[in-house]
Amino acid sequence: MPIAVDIDVMLARRKMSVGELADRVGITPANLAVLKNGRAKAVRFATLAALCEVLECQPGDLLRWEAEDAAAADAAGL
């Protein structure tokens, strides 16, 4: 998928666990993992806003577009 999710980067910068983020945002750790691992088909603006509020960041800090070729190379570990 050409949209990459960088929640891990922001979690590391904030020294926060996935469980803590899920609790503070109000979603389940399983749903956060689906989003974090790039398997989500959609994200609600309310969820994105809550993530940005808790992580003190902008949506562009969490989501970025990649060309299909780059995304395929990343997935293949190249």
C-alpha positions in Angstrom: 0.0 0.0 0.0 1.4 3.4 -0.8 0.5 4.9 2.5 3.1 4.2 5.2 2.3 4.5 8.9 5.0 5.9 11.2 3.3 5.5 14.6 6.3 3.4 15.8 8.5 6.5 15.2 6.4 8.7 17.2 6.0 6.2 20.0 9.8 5.9 20.2 10.2 9.7 20.3 7.6 10.0 23.1 9.0 6.9 24.9 5.4 5.5 25.0 4.2 2.0 24.8 1.5 0.7 22.4 -0.7 -0.1 25.3 -0.4 3.3 26.9 -1.2 5.0 23.5 -4.2 2.7 23.0 -5.5 3.6 26.5 -5.0 7.3 26.1 -6.6 7.3 22.6 -9.5 5.1 23.6 -9.0 2.2 21.1 -8.1 -1.4 21.7 -4.4 -2.4 21.5 -5.4 -4.8 18.7 -7.0 -2.1 16.6 -3.9 0.2 17.2 -1.7 -2.7 16.1 -3.7 -3.1 12.8 -3.2 0.6 12.1 0.4 0.7 13.3 1.4 -2.3 11.1 -0.2 -0.7 8.0 -3.0 -3.3 7.7 -5.9 -0.8 8.2 -8.1 0.0 5.2 -9.3 3.2 6.8 -8.8 5.5 9.8 -11.5 7.8 11.3 -10.5 11.4 11.5 -11.6 11.3 15.2 -9.0 8.5 15.8 -6.3 10.4 13.8 -7.1 13.5 15.8 -6.8 11.7 19.1 -3.5 10.1 18.0 -2.2 13.5 17.1 -3.4 15.0 20.4 -1.8 12.3 22.5 1.4 12.2 20.5 1.6 16.0 20.1 2.2 15.7 16.4 0.6 16.4 13.0 -1.1 13.9 10.8 1.8 14.0 8.4 4.1 12.8 11.2 2.0 9.6 11.3 1.1 9.0 7.7 3.1 9.4 4.5 2.7 8.5 0.9 5.3 6.2 -0.8 5.5 5.3 -4.5 4.3 1.7 -5.1 7.8 0.6 -6.1 9.3 1.9 -2.8 6.6 0.2 -0.8 7.1 -3.1 -2.5 10.9 -2.9 -2.0 10.3 -2.1 1.7 7.9 -5.1 2.1 10.4 -7.4 0.4 13.2 -6.2 2.8 15.3 -4.6 0.0 
